[in-house]
Amino acid sequence: MSVLDDLKNAQKDAMRAKDKIRLGTIRMALAAVKQREIDERIELTDTDVIALLTKMVKQRNDAASQFQTANRQDLVDVELAEIAILQDFLPQPLDQEALDALIAEAIQATDAAGMQDMGKVMGWLKPKVQGRADMGKVSGQIKAKLNA
């Protein structure tokens, strides 16, 4: 079953349960998917939907931190609730050991020798960790290993 099908089924379940917060968040995610499909005239794959959901989680994290600095706990709680709902549809995050193993495998598979090979390593690694790890942190770890 695809991520999009999971979202649609969860929307029906949320309607039946009258869970307004969950329903609103899922509708927002489905609207974002539909908008991107219409804008680009494509049908999104699971990878695309996961990337979109990951972006939505990151946006909510940013908003929550801004609301936190503005002492708006009510809005922080809303953002954190939306994050929890969106993360239900994302793959399980990788632990540090698994991530280190994937980075080492990527460096070996691409024959990376230094920073000039960073793009090759990221290209090989991105489909395997998309939605399961923060790509910014992964990039920093790759840089550290390539510079060592």
Secondary structure, DSSP 8 states (H G I E B T S, - for coil): --HHHHHHHHHHHHHHHT-HHHHHHHHHHHHHHHHHHHHHTS---HHHHHHHHHHHHHHHHHHHHHHHHTT-HHHHHHHHHHHHHHHTTS-----HHHHHHHHHHHHHHTT--SGGGHHHHHHHHHHHHTTTS-HHHHHHHHHHHHH-
